[in-house]
Amino acid sequence: MAGLKFLNPHVKLLVCGAGMALMGFFLYEASNEGALSDGKNLLRAAVFAAFAYFFLTNLIQVFKNRGNPPEI
């Protein structure tokens, strides 16, 4: 993920959450129209899944480092 070394894990959670919200918005509208199997929407679903994966990995990292001081 971009910013692996210089972004704070909490900022990475915010970025991934915002990306999931945006892709979820577009996927929700596509599902209402019935065009979920369109190529563009399949790509959006893949991007949503990638954001979800990075969100979960960053969330695990935050919980593991909760008691440890940050590394400089």
CHARMM internal coordinates of N, CA and C (Angstrom, degrees):
IC EDIT
DIST 1 N 1 CA 1.4489
DIST 1 CA 1 C 1.5203
ANGL 1 N 1 CA 1 C 108.85
DIST 1 C 2 N 1.3061
ANGL 1 CA 1 C 2 N 115.44
DIHE 1 N 1 CA 1 C 2 N 141.91
DIST 2 N 2 CA 1.4621
ANGL 1 C 2 N 2 CA 119.83
DIHE 1 CA 1 C 2 N 2 CA 177.03
DIST 2 CA 2 C 1.5176
ANGL 2 N 2 CA 2 C 109.03
DIHE 1 C 2 N 2 CA 2 C -64.42
DIST 2 C 3 N 1.3147
ANGL 2 CA 2 C 3 N 116.16
DIHE 2 N 2 CA 2 C 3 N 137.91
DIST 3 N 3 CA 1.4531
ANGL 2 C 3 N 3 CA 120.26
DIHE 2 CA 2 C 3 N 3 CA -179.25
DIST 3 CA 3 C 1.5006
ANGL 3 N 3 CA 3 C 113.60
DIHE 2 C 3 N 3 CA 3 C 83.55
DIST 3 C 4 N 1.3178
ANGL 3 CA 3 C 4 N 117.43
DIHE 3 N 3 CA 3 C 4 N 19.62
DIST 4 N 4 CA 1.4588
ANGL 3 C 4 N 4 CA 120.95
DIHE 3 CA 3 C 4 N 4 CA -176.99
DIST 4 CA 4 C 1.5205
ANGL 4 N 4 CA 4 C 111.55
DIHE 3 C 4 N 4 CA 4 C -59.68
DIST 4 C 5 N 1.3183
ANGL 4 CA 4 C 5 N 116.94
DIHE 4 N 4 CA 4 C 5 N -38.34
DIST 5 N 5 CA 1.4665
ANGL 4 C 5 N 5 CA 120.45
DIHE 4 CA 4 C 5 N 5 CA -175.61
DIST 5 CA 5 C 1.5266
ANGL 5 N 5 CA 5 C 113.79
DIHE 4 C 5 N 5 CA 5 C -92.49
DIST 5 C 6 N 1.3364
ANGL 5 CA 5 C 6 N 118.52
DIHE 5 N 5 CA 5 C 6 N -29.43
DIST 6 N 6 CA 1.4553
ANGL 5 C 6 N 6 CA 117.98
DIHE 5 CA 5 C 6 N 6 CA -170.85
DIST 6 CA 6 C 1.5195
ANGL 6 N 6 CA 6 C 114.46
DIHE 5 C 6 N 6 CA 6 C -110.47
DIST 6 C 7 N 1.3254
ANGL 6 CA 6 C 7 N 119.18
DIHE 6 N 6 CA 6 C 7 N -7.15
DIST 7 N 7 CA 1.4614
ANGL 6 C 7 N 7 CA 119.67
DIHE 6 CA 6 C 7 N 7 CA 177.75
DIST 7 CA 7 C 1.5272
ANGL 7 N 7 CA 7 C 110.48
DIHE 6 C 7 N 7 CA 7 C -94.82
DIST 7 C 8 N 1.2940
ANGL 7 CA 7 C 8 N 115.05
DIHE 7 N 7 CA 7 C 8 N 141.97
DIST 8 N 8 CA 1.4519
ANGL 7 C 8 N 8 CA 122.76
DIHE 7 CA 7 C 8 N 8 CA 174.88
DIST 8 CA 8 C 1.5335
ANGL 8 N 8 CA 8 C 108.39
DIHE 7 C 8 N 8 CA 8 C -66.64
DIST 8 C 9 N 1.3384
ANGL 8 CA 8 C 9 N 118.92
DIHE 8 N 8 CA 8 C 9 N 142.07
DIST 9 N 9 CA 1.4698
ANGL 8 C 9 N 9 CA 119.65
DIHE 8 CA 8 C 9 N 9 CA 179.27
DIST 9 CA 9 C 1.5304
ANGL 9 N 9 CA 9 C 113.61
DIHE 8 C 9 N 9 CA 9 C -58.50
DIST 9 C 10 N 1.3090
ANGL 9 CA 9 C 10 N 117.30
DIHE 9 N 9 CA 9 C 10 N -30.69
DIST 10 N 10 CA 1.4616
ANGL 9 C 10 N 10 CA 119.95
DIHE 9 CA 9 C 10 N 10 CA 178.22
DIST 10 CA 10 C 1.5277
ANGL 10 N 10 CA 10 C 111.39
DIHE 9 C 10 N 10 CA 10 C -70.37
DIST 10 C 11 N 1.3169
ANGL 10 CA 10 C 11 N 116.76
DIHE 10 N 10 CA 10 C 11 N -35.67
DIST 11 N 11 CA 1.4653
ANGL 10 C 11 N 11 CA 120.60
DIHE 10 CA 10 C 11 N 11 CA 176.60
DIST 11 CA 11 C 1.5263
ANGL 11 N 11 CA 11 C 109.78
DIHE 10 C 11 N 11 CA 11 C -68.35
DIST 11 C 12 N 1.3350
ANGL 11 CA 11 C 12 N 116.72
DIHE 11 N 11 CA 11 C 12 N -38.77
DIST 12 N 12 CA 1.4602
ANGL 11 C 12 N 12 CA 119.77
DIHE 11 CA 11 C 12 N 12 CA 177.41
DIST 12 CA 12 C 1.5242
ANGL 12 N 12 CA 12 C 110.68
DIHE 11 C 12 N 12 CA 12 C -63.07
DIST 12 C 13 N 1.3365
ANGL 12 CA 12 C 13 N 117.19
DIHE 12 N 12 CA 12 C 13 N -36.00
DIST 13 N 13 CA 1.4666
ANGL 12 C 13 N 13 CA 120.24
DIHE 12 CA 12 C 13 N 13 CA 175.93
DIST 13 CA 13 C 1.5273
ANGL 13 N 13 CA 13 C 111.00
DIHE 12 C 13 N 13 CA 13 C -63.74
DIST 13 C 14 N 1.3267
ANGL 13 CA 13 C 14 N 117.04
DIHE 13 N 13 CA 13 C 14 N -41.27
DIST 14 N 14 CA 1.4610
ANGL 13 C 14 N 14 CA 120.60
DIHE 13 CA 13 C 14 N 14 CA 178.90
DIST 14 CA 14 C 1.5284
ANGL 14 N 14 CA 14 C 111.45
DIHE 13 C 14 N 14 CA 14 C -65.33
DIST 14 C 15 N 1.3301
ANGL 14 CA 14 C 15 N 116.84
DIHE 14 N 14 CA 14 C 15 N -42.30
DIST 15 N 15 CA 1.4665
ANGL 14 C 15 N 15 CA 120.42
DIHE 14 CA 14 C 15 N 15 CA 179.71
DIST 15 CA 15 C 1.5292
ANGL 15 N 15 CA 15 C 110.52
DIHE 14 C 15 N 15 CA 15 C -64.00
DIST 15 C 16 N 1.3195
ANGL 15 CA 15 C 16 N 116.30
DIHE 15 N 15 CA 15 C 16 N -45.13
DIST 16 N 16 CA 1.4648
ANGL 15 C 16 N 16 CA 119.69
DIHE 15 CA 15 C 16 N 16 CA 179.77
DIST 16 CA 16 C 1.5316
ANGL 16 N 16 CA 16 C 111.19
DIHE 15 C 16 N 16 CA 16 C -66.43
DIST 16 C 17 N 1.3256
ANGL 16 CA 16 C 17 N 117.31
DIHE 16 N 16 CA 16 C 17 N -38.85
DIST 17 N 17 CA 1.4589
ANGL 16 C 17 N 17 CA 120.35
DIHE 16 CA 16 C 17 N 17 CA 177.74
DIST 17 CA 17 C 1.5178
ANGL 17 N 17 CA 17 C 112.08
DIHE 16 C 17 N 17 CA 17 C -64.30
DIST 17 C 18 N 1.3332
ANGL 17 CA 17 C 18 N 116.37
DIHE 17 N 17 CA 17 C 18 N -40.36
DIST 18 N 18 CA 1.4665
ANGL 17 C 18 N 18 CA 120.05
DIHE 17 CA 17 C 18 N 18 CA 177.88
DIST 18 CA 18 C 1.5314
ANGL 18 N 18 CA 18 C 110.75
DIHE 17 C 18 N 18 CA 18 C -66.69
DIST 18 C 19 N 1.3239
ANGL 18 CA 18 C 19 N 116.95
DIHE 18 N 18 CA 18 C 19 N -40.25
DIST 19 N 19 CA 1.4645
ANGL 18 C 19 N 19 CA 120.35
DIHE 18 CA 18 C 19 N 19 CA 177.74
DIST 19 CA 19 C 1.5203
ANGL 19 N 19 CA 19 C 112.08
DIHE 18 C 19 N 19 CA 19 C -64.85
DIST 19 C 20 N 1.3261
ANGL 19 CA 19 C 20 N 116.48
DIHE 19 N 19 CA 19 C 20 N -39.83
DIST 20 N 20 CA 1.4660
ANGL 19 C 20 N 20 CA 119.89
DIHE 19 CA 19 C 20 N 20 CA 177.29
DIST 20 CA 20 C 1.5205
ANGL 20 N 20 CA 20 C 110.89
DIHE 19 C 20 N 20 CA 20 C -65.80
DIST 20 C 21 N 1.3282
ANGL 20 CA 20 C 21 N 116.99
DIHE 20 N 20 CA 20 C 21 N -39.23
DIST 21 N 21 CA 1.4662
ANGL 20 C 21 N 21 CA 119.84
DIHE 20 CA 20 C 21 N 21 CA 179.55
DIST 21 CA 21 C 1.5266
ANGL 21 N 21 CA 21 C 111.15
DIHE 20 C 21 N 21 CA 21 C -65.15
DIST 21 C 22 N 1.3252
ANGL 21 CA 21 C 22 N 116.85
DIHE 21 N 21 CA 21 C 22 N -42.13
DIST 22 N 22 CA 1.4570
ANGL 21 C 22 N 22 CA 120.79
DIHE 21 CA 21 C 22 N 22 CA -179.56
DIST 22 CA 22 C 1.5315
ANGL 22 N 22 CA 22 C 111.40
DIHE 21 C 22 N 22 CA 22 C -66.52
DIST 22 C 23 N 1.3150
ANGL 22 CA 22 C 23 N 116.88
DIHE 22 N 22 CA 22 C 23 N -47.05
DIST 23 N 23 CA 1.4688
ANGL 22 C 23 N 23 CA 119.91
DIHE 22 CA 22 C 23 N 23 CA 179.47
DIST 23 CA 23 C 1.5379
ANGL 23 N 23 CA 23 C 110.57
DIHE 22 C 23 N 23 CA 23 C -67.25
DIST 23 C 24 N 1.3154
ANGL 23 CA 23 C 24 N 116.40
DIHE 23 N 23 CA 23 C 24 N -35.97
DIST 24 N 24 CA 1.4574
ANGL 23 C 24 N 24 CA 119.82
DIHE 23 CA 23 C 24 N 24 CA 177.33
DIST 24 CA 24 C 1.5208
ANGL 24 N 24 CA 24 C 111.95
DIHE 23 C 24 N 24 CA 24 C -64.66
DIST 24 C 25 N 1.3246
ANGL 24 CA 24 C 25 N 116.69
DIHE 24 N 24 CA 24 C 25 N -36.62
DIST 25 N 25 CA 1.4588
ANGL 24 C 25 N 25 CA 120.80
DIHE 24 CA 24 C 25 N 25 CA 177.21
DIST 25 CA 25 C 1.5257
ANGL 25 N 25 CA 25 C 110.74
DIHE 24 C 25 N 25 CA 25 C -61.87
DIST 25 C 26 N 1.3407
ANGL 25 CA 25 C 26 N 116.49
DIHE 25 N 25 CA 25 C 26 N -47.93
DIST 26 N 26 CA 1.4527
ANGL 25 C 26 N 26 CA 119.89
DIHE 25 CA 25 C 26 N 26 CA 179.83
DIST 26 CA 26 C 1.5253
ANGL 26 N 26 CA 26 C 112.15
DIHE 25 C 26 N 26 CA 26 C -66.51
DIST 26 C 27 N 1.3298
ANGL 26 CA 26 C 27 N 117.24
DIHE 26 N 26 CA 26 C 27 N -37.30
DIST 27 N 27 CA 1.4659
ANGL 26 C 27 N 27 CA 120.10
DIHE 26 CA 26 C 27 N 27 CA 178.96
DIST 27 CA 27 C 1.5250
ANGL 27 N 27 CA 27 C 111.13
DIHE 26 C 27 N 27 CA 27 C -69.58
DIST 27 C 28 N 1.3289
ANGL 27 CA 27 C 28 N 117.12
DIHE 27 N 27 CA 27 C 28 N -34.95
DIST 28 N 28 CA 1.4626
ANGL 27 C 28 N 28 CA 120.37
DIHE 27 CA 27 C 28 N 28 CA 178.49
DIST 28 CA 28 C 1.5290
ANGL 28 N 28 CA 28 C 110.65
DIHE 27 C 28 N 28 CA 28 C -65.22
DIST 28 C 29 N 1.3321
ANGL 28 CA 28 C 29 N 116.29
DIHE 28 N 28 CA 28 C 29 N -43.15
DIST 29 N 29 CA 1.4657
ANGL 28 C 29 N 29 CA 118.97
DIHE 28 CA 28 C 29 N 29 CA 177.75
DIST 29 CA 29 C 1.5190
ANGL 29 N 29 CA 29 C 111.39
DIHE 28 C 29 N 29 CA 29 C -65.01
DIST 29 C 30 N 1.3259
ANGL 29 CA 29 C 30 N 117.09
DIHE 29 N 29 CA 29 C 30 N -37.92
DIST 30 N 30 CA 1.4651
ANGL 29 C 30 N 30 CA 120.38
DIHE 29 CA 29 C 30 N 30 CA 179.29
DIST 30 CA 30 C 1.5233
ANGL 30 N 30 CA 30 C 110.80
DIHE 29 C 30 N 30 CA 30 C -67.74
DIST 30 C 31 N 1.3160
ANGL 30 CA 30 C 31 N 117.53
DIHE 30 N 30 CA 30 C 31 N -35.54
DIST 31 N 31 CA 1.4631
ANGL 30 C 31 N 31 CA 119.35
DIHE 30 CA 30 C 31 N 31 CA 179.31
DIST 31 CA 31 C 1.5252
ANGL 31 N 31 CA 31 C 111.10
DIHE 30 C 31 N 31 CA 31 C -70.80
DIST 31 C 32 N 1.3309
ANGL 31 CA 31 C 32 N 117.52
DIHE 31 N 31 CA 31 C 32 N -31.66
DIST 32 N 32 CA 1.4613
ANGL 31 C 32 N 32 CA 120.23
DIHE 31 CA 31 C 32 N 32 CA 176.27
DIST 32 CA 32 C 1.5196
ANGL 32 N 32 CA 32 C 111.78
DIHE 31 C 32 N 32 CA 32 C -68.59
DIST 32 C 33 N 1.3432
ANGL 32 CA 32 C 33 N 116.07
DIHE 32 N 32 CA 32 C 33 N -33.49
DIST 33 N 33 CA 1.4616
ANGL 32 C 33 N 33 CA 120.13
DIHE 32 CA 32 C 33 N 33 CA 179.16
DIST 33 CA 33 C 1.5255
ANGL 33 N 33 CA 33 C 112.14
DIHE 32 C 33 N 33 CA 33 C -82.76
DIST 33 C 34 N 1.3131
ANGL 33 CA 33 C 34 N 117.78
DIHE 33 N 33 CA 33 C 34 N -14.09
DIST 34 N 34 CA 1.4548
ANGL 33 C 34 N 34 CA 121.34
DIHE 33 CA 33 C 34 N 34 CA -179.83
DIST 34 CA 34 C 1.5166
ANGL 34 N 34 CA 34 C 113.75
DIHE 33 C 34 N 34 CA 34 C 83.57
DIST 34 C 35 N 1.3265
ANGL 34 CA 34 C 35 N 117.77
DIHE 34 N 34 CA 34 C 35 N 16.98
DIST 35 N 35 CA 1.4636
ANGL 34 C 35 N 35 CA 121.81
DIHE 34 CA 34 C 35 N 35 CA -178.01
DIST 35 CA 35 C 1.5219
ANGL 35 N 35 CA 35 C 110.61
DIHE 34 C 35 N 35 CA 35 C -108.88
DIST 35 C 36 N 1.3187
ANGL 35 CA 35 C 36 N 117.06
DIHE 35 N 35 CA 35 C 36 N 39.19
DIST 36 N 36 CA 1.4599
ANGL 35 C 36 N 36 CA 120.51
DIHE 35 CA 35 C 36 N 36 CA -175.60
DIST 36 CA 36 C 1.5265
ANGL 36 N 36 CA 36 C 112.38
DIHE 35 C 36 N 36 CA 36 C -72.72
DIST 36 C 37 N 1.3384
ANGL 36 CA 36 C 37 N 118.07
DIHE 36 N 36 CA 36 C 37 N -23.94
DIST 37 N 37 CA 1.4572
ANGL 36 C 37 N 37 CA 120.33
DIHE 36 CA 36 C 37 N 37 CA -177.57
DIST 37 CA 37 C 1.5281
ANGL 37 N 37 CA 37 C 112.59
DIHE 36 C 37 N 37 CA 37 C -90.54
DIST 37 C 38 N 1.3183
ANGL 37 CA 37 C 38 N 117.79
DIHE 37 N 37 CA 37 C 38 N 9.46
DIST 38 N 38 CA 1.4586
ANGL 37 C 38 N 38 CA 121.80
DIHE 37 CA 37 C 38 N 38 CA 175.72
DIST 38 CA 38 C 1.5300
ANGL 38 N 38 CA 38 C 109.07
DIHE 37 C 38 N 38 CA 38 C -67.55
DIST 38 C 39 N 1.3174
ANGL 38 CA 38 C 39 N 117.71
DIHE 38 N 38 CA 38 C 39 N 150.35
DIST 39 N 39 CA 1.4626
ANGL 38 C 39 N 39 CA 121.70
DIHE 38 CA 38 C 39 N 39 CA -177.57
DIST 39 CA 39 C 1.5090
ANGL 39 N 39 CA 39 C 113.19
DIHE 38 C 39 N 39 CA 39 C -60.39
DIST 39 C 40 N 1.3288
ANGL 39 CA 39 C 40 N 116.52
DIHE 39 N 39 CA 39 C 40 N -38.99
DIST 40 N 40 CA 1.4590
ANGL 39 C 40 N 40 CA 121.21
DIHE 39 CA 39 C 40 N 40 CA 179.49
DIST 40 CA 40 C 1.5291
ANGL 40 N 40 CA 40 C 110.33
DIHE 39 C 40 N 40 CA 40 C -64.93
DIST 40 C 41 N 1.3078
ANGL 40 CA 40 C 41 N 117.03
DIHE 40 N 40 CA 40 C 41 N -39.33
DIST 41 N 41 CA 1.4575
ANGL 40 C 41 N 41 CA 120.40
DIHE 40 CA 40 C 41 N 41 CA -179.09
DIST 41 CA 41 C 1.5226
ANGL 41 N 41 CA 41 C 111.75
DIHE 40 C 41 N 41 CA 41 C -74.74
DIST 41 C 42 N 1.3256
ANGL 41 CA 41 C 42 N 117.39
DIHE 41 N 41 CA 41 C 42 N -29.58
DIST 42 N 42 CA 1.4619
ANGL 41 C 42 N 42 CA 119.48
DIHE 41 CA 41 C 42 N 42 CA 174.15
DIST 42 CA 42 C 1.5246
ANGL 42 N 42 CA 42 C 110.38
DIHE 41 C 42 N 42 CA 42 C -66.78
DIST 42 C 43 N 1.3226
ANGL 42 CA 42 C 43 N 116.97
DIHE 42 N 42 CA 42 C 43 N -37.61
DIST 43 N 43 CA 1.4607
ANGL 42 C 43 N 43 CA 120.78
DIHE 42 CA 42 C 43 N 43 CA 175.58
DIST 43 CA 43 C 1.5258
ANGL 43 N 43 CA 43 C 110.22
DIHE 42 C 43 N 43 CA 43 C -65.57
DIST 43 C 44 N 1.3110
ANGL 43 CA 43 C 44 N 117.05
DIHE 43 N 43 CA 43 C 44 N -40.75
DIST 44 N 44 CA 1.4655
ANGL 43 C 44 N 44 CA 120.35
DIHE 43 CA 43 C 44 N 44 CA 176.47
DIST 44 CA 44 C 1.5245
ANGL 44 N 44 CA 44 C 111.30
DIHE 43 C 44 N 44 CA 44 C -61.84
DIST 44 C 45 N 1.3198
ANGL 44 CA 44 C 45 N 116.92
DIHE 44 N 44 CA 44 C 45 N -38.89
DIST 45 N 45 CA 1.4622
ANGL 44 C 45 N 45 CA 120.42
DIHE 44 CA 44 C 45 N 45 CA 177.91
DIST 45 CA 45 C 1.5293
ANGL 45 N 45 CA 45 C 110.90
DIHE 44 C 45 N 45 CA 45 C -65.21
DIST 45 C 46 N 1.3340
ANGL 45 CA 45 C 46 N 117.00
DIHE 45 N 45 CA 45 C 46 N -37.77
DIST 46 N 46 CA 1.4642
ANGL 45 C 46 N 46 CA 120.34
DIHE 45 CA 45 C 46 N 46 CA 177.70
DIST 46 CA 46 C 1.5280
ANGL 46 N 46 CA 46 C 110.59
DIHE 45 C 46 N 46 CA 46 C -66.93
DIST 46 C 47 N 1.3292
ANGL 46 CA 46 C 47 N 117.81
DIHE 46 N 46 CA 46 C 47 N -39.40
DIST 47 N 47 CA 1.4630
ANGL 46 C 47 N 47 CA 121.25
DIHE 46 CA 46 C 47 N 47 CA 177.90
DIST 47 CA 47 C 1.5290
ANGL 47 N 47 CA 47 C 109.74
DIHE 46 C 47 N 47 CA 47 C -67.28
DIST 47 C 48 N 1.3229
ANGL 47 CA 47 C 48 N 117.45
DIHE 47 N 47 CA 47 C 48 N -38.89
DIST 48 N 48 CA 1.4658
ANGL 47 C 48 N 48 CA 121.10
DIHE 47 CA 47 C 48 N 48 CA 176.34
DIST 48 CA 48 C 1.5288
ANGL 48 N 48 CA 48 C 110.60
DIHE 47 C 48 N 48 CA 48 C -60.95
DIST 48 C 49 N 1.3362
ANGL 48 CA 48 C 49 N 116.51
DIHE 48 N 48 CA 48 C 49 N -42.94
DIST 49 N 49 CA 1.4636
ANGL 48 C 49 N 49 CA 120.54
DIHE 48 CA 48 C 49 N 49 CA 179.15
DIST 49 CA 49 C 1.5249
ANGL 49 N 49 CA 49 C 111.16
DIHE 48 C 49 N 49 CA 49 C -64.84
DIST 49 C 50 N 1.3341
ANGL 49 CA 49 C 50 N 117.30
DIHE 49 N 49 CA 49 C 50 N -37.89
DIST 50 N 50 CA 1.4712
ANGL 49 C 50 N 50 CA 120.57
DIHE 49 CA 49 C 50 N 50 CA 177.69
DIST 50 CA 50 C 1.5276
ANGL 50 N 50 CA 50 C 110.69
DIHE 49 C 50 N 50 CA 50 C -65.70
DIST 50 C 51 N 1.3208
ANGL 50 CA 50 C 51 N 117.11
DIHE 50 N 50 CA 50 C 51 N -43.65
DIST 51 N 51 CA 1.4656
ANGL 50 C 51 N 51 CA 119.78
DIHE 50 CA 50 C 51 N 51 CA 176.75
DIST 51 CA 51 C 1.5245
ANGL 51 N 51 CA 51 C 110.84
DIHE 50 C 51 N 51 CA 51 C -61.91
DIST 51 C 52 N 1.3228
ANGL 51 CA 51 C 52 N 117.23
DIHE 51 N 51 CA 51 C 52 N -39.63
DIST 52 N 52 CA 1.4696
ANGL 51 C 52 N 52 CA 120.54
DIHE 51 CA 51 C 52 N 52 CA 179.12
DIST 52 CA 52 C 1.5263
ANGL 52 N 52 CA 52 C 110.66
DIHE 51 C 52 N 52 CA 52 C -64.65
DIST 52 C 53 N 1.3383
ANGL 52 CA 52 C 53 N 116.92
DIHE 52 N 52 CA 52 C 53 N -40.66
DIST 53 N 53 CA 1.4594
ANGL 52 C 53 N 53 CA 120.81
DIHE 52 CA 52 C 53 N 53 CA 178.25
DIST 53 CA 53 C 1.5234
ANGL 53 N 53 CA 53 C 110.74
DIHE 52 C 53 N 53 CA 53 C -62.16
DIST 53 C 54 N 1.3395
ANGL 53 CA 53 C 54 N 116.93
DIHE 53 N 53 CA 53 C 54 N -47.96
DIST 54 N 54 CA 1.4568
ANGL 53 C 54 N 54 CA 120.04
DIHE 53 CA 53 C 54 N 54 CA 179.86
DIST 54 CA 54 C 1.5265
ANGL 54 N 54 CA 54 C 111.44
DIHE 53 C 54 N 54 CA 54 C -66.84
DIST 54 C 55 N 1.3189
ANGL 54 CA 54 C 55 N 117.22
DIHE 54 N 54 CA 54 C 55 N -33.68
DIST 55 N 55 CA 1.4598
ANGL 54 C 55 N 55 CA 120.37
DIHE 54 CA 54 C 55 N 55 CA 177.01
DIST 55 CA 55 C 1.5246
ANGL 55 N 55 CA 55 C 110.53
DIHE 54 C 55 N 55 CA 55 C -62.77
DIST 55 C 56 N 1.3306
ANGL 55 CA 55 C 56 N 116.60
DIHE 55 N 55 CA 55 C 56 N -45.40
DIST 56 N 56 CA 1.4606
ANGL 55 C 56 N 56 CA 119.84
DIHE 55 CA 55 C 56 N 56 CA -179.22
DIST 56 CA 56 C 1.5215
ANGL 56 N 56 CA 56 C 111.81
DIHE 55 C 56 N 56 CA 56 C -67.41
DIST 56 C 57 N 1.3374
ANGL 56 CA 56 C 57 N 117.81
DIHE 56 N 56 CA 56 C 57 N -41.49
DIST 57 N 57 CA 1.4640
ANGL 56 C 57 N 57 CA 119.20
DIHE 56 CA 56 C 57 N 57 CA 178.98
DIST 57 CA 57 C 1.5282
ANGL 57 N 57 CA 57 C 111.21
DIHE 56 C 57 N 57 CA 57 C -64.98
DIST 57 C 58 N 1.3259
ANGL 57 CA 57 C 58 N 118.03
DIHE 57 N 57 CA 57 C 58 N -37.95
DIST 58 N 58 CA 1.4570
ANGL 57 C 58 N 58 CA 120.28
DIHE 57 CA 57 C 58 N 58 CA 177.74
DIST 58 CA 58 C 1.5152
ANGL 58 N 58 CA 58 C 111.46
DIHE 57 C 58 N 58 CA 58 C -70.87
DIST 58 C 59 N 1.3090
ANGL 58 CA 58 C 59 N 117.58
DIHE 58 N 58 CA 58 C 59 N -34.49
DIST 59 N 59 CA 1.4585
ANGL 58 C 59 N 59 CA 120.85
DIHE 58 CA 58 C 59 N 59 CA 177.29
DIST 59 CA 59 C 1.5250
ANGL 59 N 59 CA 59 C 110.35
DIHE 58 C 59 N 59 CA 59 C -65.28
DIST 59 C 60 N 1.3101
ANGL 59 CA 59 C 60 N 117.29
DIHE 59 N 59 CA 59 C 60 N -41.49
DIST 60 N 60 CA 1.4639
ANGL 59 C 60 N 60 CA 121.23
DIHE 59 CA 59 C 60 N 60 CA 176.37
DIST 60 CA 60 C 1.5220
ANGL 60 N 60 CA 60 C 110.00
DIHE 59 C 60 N 60 CA 60 C -62.69
DIST 60 C 61 N 1.3342
ANGL 60 CA 60 C 61 N 117.31
DIHE 60 N 60 CA 60 C 61 N -41.72
DIST 61 N 61 CA 1.4564
ANGL 60 C 61 N 61 CA 121.59
DIHE 60 CA 60 C 61 N 61 CA 178.95
DIST 61 CA 61 C 1.5222
ANGL 61 N 61 CA 61 C 111.16
DIHE 60 C 61 N 61 CA 61 C -62.84
DIST 61 C 62 N 1.3110
ANGL 61 CA 61 C 62 N 117.73
DIHE 61 N 61 CA 61 C 62 N -40.08
DIST 62 N 62 CA 1.4650
ANGL 61 C 62 N 62 CA 121.20
DIHE 61 CA 61 C 62 N 62 CA 178.84
DIST 62 CA 62 C 1.5210
ANGL 62 N 62 CA 62 C 110.38
DIHE 61 C 62 N 62 CA 62 C -63.98
DIST 62 C 63 N 1.3245
ANGL 62 CA 62 C 63 N 117.94
DIHE 62 N 62 CA 62 C 63 N -42.67
DIST 63 N 63 CA 1.4625
ANGL 62 C 63 N 63 CA 120.29
DIHE 62 CA 62 C 63 N 63 CA -179.49
DIST 63 CA 63 C 1.5282
ANGL 63 N 63 CA 63 C 111.95
DIHE 62 C 63 N 63 CA 63 C -70.51
DIST 63 C 64 N 1.3384
ANGL 63 CA 63 C 64 N 117.98
DIHE 63 N 63 CA 63 C 64 N -32.79
DIST 64 N 64 CA 1.4634
ANGL 63 C 64 N 64 CA 120.22
DIHE 63 CA 63 C 64 N 64 CA 177.40
DIST 64 CA 64 C 1.5251
ANGL 64 N 64 CA 64 C 111.04
DIHE 63 C 64 N 64 CA 64 C -69.15
DIST 64 C 65 N 1.3141
ANGL 64 CA 64 C 65 N 118.05
DIHE 64 N 64 CA 64 C 65 N -37.78
DIST 65 N 65 CA 1.4645
ANGL 64 C 65 N 65 CA 122.13
DIHE 64 CA 64 C 65 N 65 CA -176.23
DIST 65 CA 65 C 1.5187
ANGL 65 N 65 CA 65 C 112.66
DIHE 64 C 65 N 65 CA 65 C -95.83
DIST 65 C 66 N 1.3070
ANGL 65 CA 65 C 66 N 118.16
DIHE 65 N 65 CA 65 C 66 N 16.80
DIST 66 N 66 CA 1.4533
ANGL 65 C 66 N 66 CA 120.85
DIHE 65 CA 65 C 66 N 66 CA -175.27
DIST 66 CA 66 C 1.5209
ANGL 66 N 66 CA 66 C 111.87
DIHE 65 C 66 N 66 CA 66 C -64.15
DIST 66 C 67 N 1.3278
ANGL 66 CA 66 C 67 N 118.83
DIHE 66 N 66 CA 66 C 67 N -39.07
DIST 67 N 67 CA 1.4658
ANGL 66 C 67 N 67 CA 120.83
DIHE 66 CA 66 C 67 N 67 CA -178.31
DIST 67 CA 67 C 1.5043
ANGL 67 N 67 CA 67 C 113.94
DIHE 66 C 67 N 67 CA 67 C -94.66
DIST 67 C 68 N 1.3254
ANGL 67 CA 67 C 68 N 117.96
DIHE 67 N 67 CA 67 C 68 N -8.51
DIST 68 N 68 CA 1.4648
ANGL 67 C 68 N 68 CA 121.61
DIHE 67 CA 67 C 68 N 68 CA -177.19
DIST 68 CA 68 C 1.5219
ANGL 68 N 68 CA 68 C 110.40
DIHE 67 C 68 N 68 CA 68 C -93.17
DIST 68 C 69 N 1.3416
ANGL 68 CA 68 C 69 N 116.92
DIHE 68 N 68 CA 68 C 69 N 145.23
DIST 69 N 69 CA 1.4714
ANGL 68 C 69 N 69 CA 117.98
DIHE 68 CA 68 C 69 N 69 CA 174.59
DIST 69 CA 69 C 1.5281
ANGL 69 N 69 CA 69 C 110.77
DIHE 68 C 69 N 69 CA 69 C -70.78
DIST 69 C 70 N 1.3194
ANGL 69 CA 69 C 70 N 118.23
DIHE 69 N 69 CA 69 C 70 N 155.12
DIST 70 N 70 CA 1.4593
ANGL 69 C 70 N 70 CA 120.34
DIHE 69 CA 69 C 70 N 70 CA -179.33
DIST 70 CA 70 C 1.5281
ANGL 70 N 70 CA 70 C 111.54
DIHE 69 C 70 N 70 CA 70 C -67.76
DIST 70 C 71 N 1.3350
ANGL 70 CA 70 C 71 N 115.71
DIHE 70 N 70 CA 70 C 71 N 147.03
DIST 71 N 71 CA 1.4643
ANGL 70 C 71 N 71 CA 120.53
DIHE 70 CA 70 C 71 N 71 CA 178.29
DIST 71 CA 71 C 1.5189
ANGL 71 N 71 CA 71 C 109.55
DIHE 70 C 71 N 71 CA 71 C -85.25
DIST 71 C 72 N 1.3277
ANGL 71 CA 71 C 72 N 115.29
DIHE 71 N 71 CA 71 C 72 N 138.68
DIST 72 N 72 CA 1.4658
ANGL 71 C 72 N 72 CA 119.98
DIHE 71 CA 71 C 72 N 72 CA 178.95
DIST 72 CA 72 C 1.5109
ANGL 72 N 72 CA 72 C 109.35
DIHE 71 C 72 N 72 CA 72 C -114.01
END
COOR INIT
IC SEED 1 N 1 CA 1 C
IC BUILD
